[in-house]
Amino acid sequence: MSTTPSHEDFRNAARAVADLAADHLAGVADGPVWQPMAEADRRALLELPLPEDGTPLDGLLKVIERQVLSAPMGNGHPAFFGWVNSAPAPAGVLATLAAAASNPSSAGGDHADVHLERAVVRWIAELVGFPAAVPSAAKGTPGGILTSGTSMATILCLAAARHRAAERAGHDLRADGLAGLPPLIAYATAETHSCVRKAVELLGLGSRHLRTVAEDSDGRLDPAALAEAVAADRAAGLLPFLVVASAGTVGTGAVDAFDPIADVAEAEGLWLHVDGAYGAWGVLDPVIADRYAGMHRADSLALDPHKWLGVPVDCGCALVRDADTLRDSFSLVPSYLRDAAAGDFGWFSEYGMEQTRPFRSLKVWATIAHKGRAGLVADIARTTELARHLGALVEADPELELTAPVHTSIVAFRHTGGDAVNHDLPAAVQARGRAFVTGAVHRGREVLRACLLNPATTEADLELLLAEVRSAARELTGRPSAS
Ligand SMILES: Cc1ncc(COP(=O)(O)O)c(C=O)c1O
């Protein structure tokens, strides 16, 4: 007997799934933002036995409803301010099902998903003002590729930077590896996301060769300190090759001053990589767009449609000024693929690590096409406005202090109760279930950081967050409530 459901059974189950998803999205704001799973529910999942016999589709949906959708992360809720996790864009949710039904490998070839990926990569570039990603036969044209996230995009971009540095040194990196090259030195601030160090380590560069460059008082990379560090490393016979700037740090949302950094990079022959995972999209907001001046001068930009745009996870993007640097780093066409009609651009699988690649572009297309550029601008501008409002509420609150200026849509703040209280506050707020915030260490101090990505968040949600922080702090310190 076939294990493939009948078309009719599939249609009925698909309709039921649509209802499940719609009910979930409609009800998400009504429940607690998050709550710890009951031990029995956790164990029920952890200890799921491998089934010998199959379950009909409607039986699967019952499990999804009762055991999975009932215990969400919370990031669909308007009072969720944790990490950098957005609510899913409904158009992207629909596209995810359609993409799975089509189920191509977007490695390359002549089918819609491949051409759509080239189009949405160009859209992404156009949205953030990066050189339009339309690779052609001409050498040195810009290009890009969708990835699982910025961590993977960073590996691709840093591999391209490493390849170019080796090539300039007359070294065949792909054949000889790093042996025989002087140490390649990279530069970033202490606030740079950990994915950069991971990539540096993975690419064999060694975290010892990732220099920590000083920041200015606003948390932005200091270009003069960068130039000094490069000069010192050159004098020591090392090979400076890369500077990483941030378009929105994960801790405070700080945006580096790209123009002076790009000036140093140009003068010193460094590859300028920008980590825009979270914050590059902020350039769409006319109120803060001028902070991003010079971002387009980067050699590479990594950014995440699955963050501020709300494209359902996973979807990152690597944009490069010269697409050949990626292709030269990764292209390896085995004999079983050699006859495929590649065209000028070749296959996406020549530009990164993945061979079989998911159909990510449909959910990106759906999310952007549904809102339009104007809709995206309105949503991003709304969240930065909310962040500035939250910053003002914090400043007006005698129990709280703002620990960094609000550059984008992250608000870093502290309770006056001291480091131990601030360390424990995120978990205490989360456990109360009404708002969700996470913590970080910023300049050696424990802080809370609220990341605003959801345009459905209201001013009342912000007041609720601060009320929850105050109440949780009172619980932690054993002080009686003021109200
Ligand atoms: C600034 C920044 N860079 C990089 C990353 C890593 O991106 P991803 O989780 O998509 O791999 C994050 C994730 O939060 C981030 O905020």
The ligand as an SDF file (V2000), in Angstrom:
LIG
                    3D

 16 16  0  0  0  0  0  0  0  0999 V2000
   24.5670   41.6750   14.6490 C   0  0  0  0  0  0  0  0  0  0  0  0
   24.4060   40.2130   14.3510 C   0  0  0  0  0  0  0  0  0  0  0  0
   25.2880   39.6000   13.5620 N   0  0  0  0  0  0  0  0  0  0  0  0
   25.1930   38.2840   13.2610 C   0  0  0  0  0  0  0  0  0  0  0  0
   24.1790   37.5140   13.7710 C   0  0  0  0  0  0  0  0  0  0  0  0
   24.1000   36.0570   13.4150 C   0  0  0  0  0  0  0  0  0  0  0  0
   23.0760   35.9020   12.4850 O   0  0  0  0  0  0  0  0  0  0  0  0
   22.3310   34.4980   12.2790 P   0  0  0  0  0  0  0  0  0  0  0  0
   21.7250   34.1650   13.5910 O   0  0  0  0  0  0  0  0  0  0  0  0
   21.3300   34.7790   11.2130 O   0  0  0  0  0  0  0  0  0  0  0  0
   23.3420   33.5080   11.8510 O   0  0  0  0  0  0  0  0  0  0  0  0
   23.2400   38.1030   14.6260 C   0  0  0  0  0  0  0  0  0  0  0  0
   22.1690   37.3030   15.2380 C   0  0  0  0  0  0  0  0  0  0  0  0
   21.4320   37.7750   16.0800 O   0  0  0  0  0  0  0  0  0  0  0  0
   23.3430   39.4940   14.9010 C   0  0  0  0  0  0  0  0  0  0  0  0
   22.4510   40.1230   15.6790 O   0  0  0  0  0  0  0  0  0  0  0  0
  1  2  1  0
  2  3  1  0
  2 15  2  0
  3  4  2  0
  4  5  1  0
  5  6  1  0
  5 12  2  0
  6  7  1  0
  7  8  1  0
  8  9  2  0
  8 10  1  0
  8 11  1  0
 12 13  1  0
 12 15  1  0
 13 14  2  0
 15 16  1  0
M  END
$$$$
